[in-house]
Amino acid sequence: MRSNQKLKPSYKFYRGCYHISHAILGIIYWFDVRGRERIPKGAAMICSNHSSMIDPLFVAFAFGISYFLHFLAKIELFKIPVLSAIVIKLGAISVDRDVQDVEAIKQTFSYFKKGEKVAIFPEGTRAAHVDEVSAKSGAVKIAERAEVPIVPIYVPRKKHWFKKLPLVIGEPYYIEKMSDKRTAEDYKKLVEDLMARIEALNPAAAA
């Protein structure tokens, strides 16, 4: 049995951690959330770029306390005493990045069926610059199969203390169904499109 199945996620615990971290980080970063009105009701796949260990917090802040986001997190975090219990209570889903993690996919679908939102960083690891790493296709494949919308969100790769930190939520969209099976090249293009949608939300790029 996977470790994150042993404890049930706690929305109360999530809210407590949210308020504490928001109060602390809010002193250092001045959050400028944009596009919250675009958040769809019900299940959705939340996809963000990734450059910092605290990006999950910024994504959560962008969506607000009303939403319980379940983050896909590397399985190594679930092997660390104390930390593992925390991420489990926060509703995170452990994923083994070296294999096609069927258990992680099943847990993601179980949250979708409950109408909840799952967040993932398609780049799979922290990247300080655009195109530094190749994004993975897992997010688009799951969203296509589950028939849930993808919600792109941009978090600045460079974060400056005591300045506005724009967190921009984009328009949700669906992966179009195809009668034929998609090829690896098809999914590569879908991932490139997703990352392009995320980067297009960068206020600096739009200026």
Secondary structure, 3 states (H helix, E strand, C coil): CCHHHCCCCCHHHHHHHHHHHHHHHHHHCEEEEECHHHCCCCCEEEEECCCCCCHHHHHHHHHCCCCCEEEEEEHHHHHCCCHHHHHHHCCCEEECCCCCCHHHHHHHHHHHHCCCEEEECCCCCCCCCCCCCCCCCHHHHHHHHHCCCEEEEECCCCCCCCCEEEEEECCCECCCCCCCCCCHHHHHHHHHHHHHHHHCCCHHHHC
